[in-house]
Amino acid sequence: MWRLWDGRSAQQVSQSTRRAKGDRRRFHCPCLSSSFGKGVKEGATVKLTDLLKQDGVKGIILDFVGAKCPFSQQQLQGVAKALSQKNGKGVLVAAVFIDADPQVVRKALKKRPLPTLVLWDKGGKVAHQWHIKATPTVVVVRKNGVIAATYEGMAPPIPDMYQHFFSAVLVAVANGSSLPPQPMMRHMGSG
């Protein structure tokens, strides 16, 4: 089992970030790009509660990433491939960039556009509030607002693992079934 820089295991992270049904963490982020067609305009502030209220939404996958993080970039490629397979009907995917400068994010999006809602966590406030300690981190939120799972610091030995993992997560959220365990990953510090 791998451990994070602060000594917590993946299981401890997952357990510590789950919340009770009544605990509503704030989630307000500006939208940088919206290619999923749900009426969110670029520049508008996005609230998680508003996204969950939309018709047909079964859950949301928040992918906290960094524009310059190589693991985040690999993961976003896997997300795009998984979404191209049309798995996960009714599941919204949002890439939440935690970079300090939105221009860095826009530059990365010009090189590689994403078929997801793209949000910018201005000042890292949301990441801090949600206890995001590493990128990439994936948070799965069910329709009722409960965090179903947190997958932190994913760095697979094979880049295609992201695509297969995300496909499984999309299908599970769409069907309301159990989420897959985090795949075996190499240690973040290894080369």
BAKOL-124197 format. One record per atom (N, C-alpha, C): x, y, z; residue in one letter. Coordinates in steps of 0.001 Angstrom, whole numbers, padded with zeros to 6 digits, always signed. Example, Ala and Ser with C-alpha at 12.3 -4.5 7.8 and 13.67 -1.06 7.14 Angstrom:
# BAKOL-124197
+013190-005690+007800a
+012300-004500+007800a
+013200-003300+007800a
+012850-002250+007080s
+013670-001060+007140s
+012900+000030+007870s
END
This chain:
# BAKOL-124197
+000845-001175+000000m
+000000+000000+000000m
+000887+001234+000000m
+000572+002176-000883w
+001361+003394-000946w
+000890+004388+000088w
+001763+005298+000450r
+001450+006328+001432r
+001701+007698+000837r
+000927+008666+001292l
+001097+010039+000850l
+002225+010692+001617l
+002579+011890+001198w
+003677+012597+001833w
+003433+012821+003318w
+002180+012892+003744d
+001900+013105+005167d
+001692+011790+005919d
+001974+010649+005269g
+001944+009355+005937g
+000608+008641+005893g
-000434+009268+005323r
-001738+008620+005270r
-001798+007621+004115r
-002519+006539+004316s
-002713+005564+003245s
-003877+006017+002369s
-004009+005407+001206a
-005110+005738+000303a
-006447+005495+000981a
-006557+004426+001751q
-007807+004118+002434q
-008127+005193+003471q
-007133+005669+004200q
-007361+006718+005187q
-007812+008009+004514q
-007231+008335+003363v
-007631+009533+002641v
-009080+009417+002218v
-009442+008261+001649s
-010801+008055+001194s
-011788+008185+002349s
-011467+007591+003484q
-012362+007649+004631q
-012449+009056+005213q
-011336+009785+005222s
-011352+011105+005839s
-012058+012138+004985s
-012188+011901+003683t
-012824+012904+002839t
-014297+012604+002564t
-014776+011478+003007r
-016209+011226+002874r
-016940+012138+003834r
-018153+012484+003501r
-018884+013371+004387r
-020298+012870+004610r
-020858+013313+005701a
-022235+012951+006018a
-023167+013696+005070a
-024363+013202+004926k
-025314+013745+003981k
-025582+015239+004210k
-025614+015684+005433g
-025932+017070+005729g
-024761+018031+005582g
-023551+017551+005469d
-022364+018402+005382d
-022201+018897+003949d
-022426+020168+003718r
-022338+020732+002376r
-021086+021592+002245r
-020071+021056+001626r
-018877+021849+001368r
-019185+022797+000219r
-018667+023978+000305r
-018880+024959-000756r
-018024+024590-001956r
-018584+024796-003105f
-017842+024553-004332f
-018259+025629-005317f
-017452+026672-005428h
-017700+027758-006360h
-016431+027976-007162h
-016482+027729-008461c
-015319+027902-009329c
-015740+028580-010624c
-014891+029474-011154p
-015180+030046-012471p
-015005+029000-013573p
-015868+029069-014568c
-015806+028157-015708c
-014868+028738-016764c
-013891+027948-017197l
-012977+028372-018263l
-013407+027836-019619l
-014085+026693-019622s
-014521+026089-020876s
-015642+025110-020577s
-016645+025122-021420s
-017761+024203-021233s
-018100+023561-022564s
-017695+022321-022708s
-017993+021636-023967s
-018958+020482-023772s
-019605+020451-022599f
-020528+019339-022395f
-021970+019749-022599f
-022226+021020-022913g
-023542+021449-023356g
-024623+021477-022303g
-024324+021795-021081k
-025342+021844-020036k
-025677+023279-019616k
-025390+024254-020485g
-025805+025617-020225g
-024904+026413-019290g
-023714+025937-018993v
-022780+026693-018175v
-021943+027542-019115v
-021946+028854-018889k
-021231+029757-019772k
-019822+030012-019262k
-018899+030217-020204e
-017521+030532-019848e
-017503+031820-019030e
-016757+031810-017946g
-016665+032957-017049g
-017660+032920-015909g
-018700+032104-016036a
-019709+032000-014976a
-019153+031221-013794a
-019627+031552-012603t
-019240+030796-011418t
-020120+029560-011326t
-019486+028420-011147v
-020195+027142-011100v
-020326+026687-009653v
-021534+026283-009292k
-021776+025733-007962k
-022124+024255-008123k
-021518+023438-007298l
-021753+022002-007360l
-023234+021676-007186l
-023885+022355-006252t
-025304+022088-006002t
-026144+022362-007246t
-025793+023415-008010d
-026534+023713-009237d
-026332+022632-010289d
-025108+022130-010392l
-024846+021062-011358l
-025619+019799-011006l
-025661+019474-009711l
-026369+018259-009274l
-027877+018349-009490l
-028407+019569-009537k
-029851+019764-009716k
-030296+019641-011168k
-029353+019636-012100q
-029715+019579-013510q
-030395+018263-013855q
-031352+018338-014768d
-032078+017147-015204d
-031135+016112-015792d
-031334+014878-015408g
-030574+013771-015972g
-029205+013551-015361g
-028778+014423-014454v
-027460+014264-013839v
-027542+013211-012737v
-026711+012179-012873k
-026692+011087-011895k
-025543+011215-010900k
-024575+012044-011229g
-023425+012252-010366g
-022386+013084-011090g
-021378+013498-010335i
-020322+014335-010891i
-018972+013758-010509i
-018066+013770-011458i
-016679+013396-011197i
-015859+014669-011289i
-015257+015051-010168l
-014387+016223-010120l
-012961+015727-010200l
-012246+016194-011199d
-010865+015771-011424d
-009957+016966-011136d
-009380+017005-009944f
-008488+018089-009552f
-007124+017838-010178f
-006697+018772-011030v
-005475+018588-011809v
-004640+019864-011841v
-003400+019707-012275g
-002503+020835-012501g
-002082+020859-013955g
-002054+022036-014556a
-001722+022161-015984a
-000307+021690-016288a
+000592+021810-015314k
+001984+021424-015553k
+002342+020078-014935k
+001385+019412-014320c
+001623+018115-013692c
+001554+017021-014762c
+002642+016274-014994p
+002616+015252-016047p
+001602+014139-015780p
+001395+013789-014516f
+000401+012754-014199f
-001010+013265-014479f
-001247+014545-014191s
-002547+015141-014499s
-002802+015131-015991s
-001791+015445-016778q
-001950+015467-018228q
-002247+014068-018777q
-001554+013054-018253q
-001838+011674-018664q
-003260+011299-018285q
-003654+011683-017090q
-004998+011337-016628q
-006054+012011-017486q
-005865+013284-017827l
-006840+013992-018653l
-006964+013352-020034l
-005864+012831-020572q
-005940+012102-021837q
-006808+010854-021674q
-006621+010153-020555g
-007432+008971-020280g
-008895+009308-020096g
-009180+010431-019442v
-010562+010878-019263v
-011196+011152-020618v
-010475+011867-021480a
-010999+012175-022817a
-011296+010897-023599a
-010395+009918-023533k
-010607+008645-024236k
-011810+007901-023665k
-011936+007897-022339a
-013068+007210-021711a
-014381+007879-022093a
-014398+009215-022131l
-015613+009933-022508l
-015970+009713-023973l
-014976+009496-024812s
-015242+009258-026230s
-015954+007930-026464s
-015883+007033-025484q
-016560+005737-025595q
-018035+005828-025241q
-018482+007023-024854k
-019895+007284-024524k
-020378+006480-023325k
-019463+006143-022426n
-019858+005487-021181n
-020314+006551-020186n
-021160+006178-019277g
-021519+007079-018192g
-022544+008130-018549g
-023617+007733-019196k
-024665+008689-019533k
-025219+009301-018239k
-025296+010611-018203g
-025814+011312-017033g
-024758+011672-016007g
-023507+011380-016297v
-022421+011697-015377v
-021671+012919-015920v
-021587+013956-015117l
-020830+015143-015498l
-019386+014962-015051l
-018471+015376-015882v
-017056+015339-015539v
-016540+016769-015592v
-015879+017189-014521a
-015301+018531-014471a
-013824+018432-014125a
-012994+018989-014999a
-011570+019107-014710a
-011400+020406-013927a
-010919+020296-012691v
-010758+021461-011826v
-009262+021752-011728v
-008833+022786-012419f
-007417+023158-012420f
-007107+023997-011191f
-006057+023605-010483i
-005700+024310-009254i
-004526+025264-009468i
-004179+025517-010708d
-003069+026414-011037d
-003380+027841-010600d
-002334+028588-010230a
-002501+029959-009760a
-002911+030907-010884a
-002490+030625-012108d
-002725+031524-013228d
-003659+030874-014249d
-004822+031486-014513p
-005737+030882-015482p
-005164+030855-016894p
-004207+031732-017197q
-003601+031736-018534q
-002805+030464-018786q
-002212+029910-017737v
-001493+028638-017856v
-002476+027537-018255v
-003661+027573-017654v
-004697+026583-017955v
-005183+026774-019388v
-005457+028010-019765r
-005940+028272-021131r
-004920+027826-022179r
-003643+028064-021897k
-002581+027641-022816k
-002575+026118-022956k
-002718+025414-021840a
-002766+023946-021877a
-003992+023460-022641a
-005118+024157-022499l
-006342+023758-023196l
-006253+024005-024700l
-005485+025015-025103k
-005287+025245-026540k
-004536+024086-027168k
-003544+023565-026438k
-002770+022428-026939k
-003621+021165-026986k
-004437+020980-025956r
-005212+019750-025842r
-006585+020059-025231r
-007579+020404-026063p
-008918+020698-025548p
-009525+019483-024833p
-010383+019746-023881l
-011013+018671-023114l
-012515+018625-023377l
-013087+017421-023474p
-014530+017276-023680p
-015291+017294-022350p
-014865+018170-021442t
-015469+018234-020111t
-015710+019684-019741t
-016381+019864-018645l
-016472+021174-018031l
-015094+021468-017451l
-014537+022644-017724v
-013216+023001-017215v
-013381+024163-016251v
-012946+023946-015022l
-013079+024953-013977l
-011710+025369-013467l
-011632+026571-012945w
-010394+027072-012366w
-010633+027365-010894w
-009876+026708-010052d
-009966+026898-008606d
-009079+028078-008228d
-009630+029254-008345k
-008894+030499-008093k
-008351+030523-006675k
-007049+030575-006569g
-006401+030629-005266g
-006371+029301-004521g
-006850+028240-005142g
-006835+026923-004503g
-007786+026786-003327g
-008779+027653-003249k
-009705+027644-002103k
-010514+026355-002021k
-011020+025919-003154v
-011831+024692-003154v
-010960+023484-002823v
-009778+023411-003427a
-008869+022290-003150a
-008521+022248-001663a
-008283+023389-001078h
-007964+023435+000354h
-009168+022982+001184h
-010322+023484+000861q
-011534+023136+001605q
-011882+021647+001472q
-011586+021077+000312w
-011892+019674+000061w
-010721+018762+000411w
-009670+019311+001020h
-008497+018544+001478h
-007775+017840+000337h
-007668+018518-000805i
-006941+017971-001943i
-005456+018248-001699i
-004669+017177-001585k
-003258+017328-001243k
-002321+016983-002392k
-002837+016378-003451a
-001997+015964-004573a
-002802+016051-005858a
-002091+016232-006966t
-002757+016139-008265t
-002127+014982-009015t
-002928+014257-009729p
-004374+014404-009852p
-005116+013734-008688p
-006251+014304-008342t
-007155+013705-007363t
-008554+013717-007958t
-009225+012587-007879v
-010571+012432-008410v
-011542+012286-007237v
-012599+013102-007267v
-013639+013023-006245v
-014944+012693-006963v
-015604+011629-006522v
-016874+011213-007105v
-017991+011639-006164v
-018923+012450-006694v
-020038+012968-005914v
-021329+012395-006487v
-022093+011733-005640r
-023380+011151-006074r
-024434+012260-006214r
-025540+011937-006817k
-026641+012869-007071k
-027110+013567-005796k
-027060+012863-004672n
-027529+013428-003399n
-026486+014321-002725n
-025334+014540-003368g
-024310+015419-002828g
-023297+014741-001933g
-023418+013450-001738v
-022495+012714-000880v
-021264+012292-001690v
-020096+012490-001105i
-018870+012033-001754i
-018818+010513-001646i
-018813+009854-002789a
-018809+008391-002818a
-017400+007827-002749a
-016423+008560-003299a
-015046+008066-003299a
-014095+009206-003617a
-012876+009054-003139t
-011784+009966-003473t
-010585+009111-003865t
-010037+009396-005028y
-008861+008694-005521y
-007753+009738-005610y
-006756+009625-004766e
-005749+010673-004662e
-004389+010231-005176e
-003742+011138-005924g
-002366+010936-006346g
-002158+009756-007268g
-003007+009597-008262m
-002910+008444-009151m
-001761+008607-010137m
-000893+007632-010168a
+000228+007623-011108a
+000441+006197-011598a
-000350+005767-012598p
-000258+004372-013028p
+001020+004079-013793p
+001464+002846-013702p
+002650+002459-014453p
+002391+002405-015959p
+001137+002263-016356i
+000758+002199-017765i
-000262+003307-018021i
+000037+004279-018896p
-000875+005399-019119p
-002301+005005-019481p
-002497+003907-020218d
-003850+003493-020596d
-004704+003080-019399d
-004077+002866-018250m
-004851+002504-017054m
-005835+003606-016681m
-005487+004856-016952y
-006409+005957-016657y
-007713+005787-017433y
-007600+005468-018722q
-008789+005306-019551q
-009666+004181-019027q
-009070+003034-018729h
-009843+001890-018253h
-010475+002186-016891h
-009715+002831-016029f
-010223+003174-014709f
-011395+004160-014821f
-011237+005210-015625f
-012309+006191-015768f
-013546+005593-016419f
-013365+004707-017362s
-014519+004042-017967s
-015309+003287-016908s
-014594+002586-016029a
-015261+001835-014957a
-015971+002772-013984a
-015353+003905-013664v
-015976+004873-012748v
-017224+005474-013391v
-017128+005861-014665l
-018281+006439-015363l
-019474+005487-015366l
-019222+004230-015689v
-020295+003236-015734v
-020898+003035-014335v
-020050+002961-013315a
-020531+002748-011949a
-021400+003910-011475a
-020978+005130-011743v
-021767+006290-011321v
-023080+006343-012092v
-023035+006100-013396a
-024246+006126-014217a
-025258+005080-013766a
-024768+003916-013352n
-025649+002822-012941n
-025979+002849-011457n
-025330+003736-010701g
-025550+003782-009253g
-024965+002582-008539g
-023973+001950-009139s
-023387+000746-008545s
-022098+001078-007785s
-021481+000063-007240s
-020253+000235-006460s
-019136+000750-007351s
-018331+001622-006769l
-017199+002181-007500l
-016017+001231-007447l
-015180+001250-008470p
-014009+000366-008474p
-012968+000857-007458p
-012139-000050-006970p
-011038+000383-006095p
-009996+001124-006924p
-009182+001910-006237q
-008105+002609-006944q
-007144+001569-007481q
-006776+001683-008761p
-005847+000696-009323p
-004479+000780-008651p
-003747-000296-008759m
-002392-000325-008210m
-001555+000709-008933m
-000902+001544-008157m
-000115+002625-008721m
+001319+002529-008266m
+002183+003107-009042r
+003563+003199-008587r
+003676+004366-007607r
+004707+004382-006839h
+004924+005451-005870h
+005157+006753-006627h
+004542+007840-006178m
+004633+009122-006858m
+006079+009602-007027m
+006956+009236-006116g
+008330+009715-006168g
+009238+008880-007056g
+008758+007746-007537s
+009611+006886-008350s
+009657+007363-009782s
+010679+006973-010519g
+010826+007441-011899g
+010576+006415-012857g
END
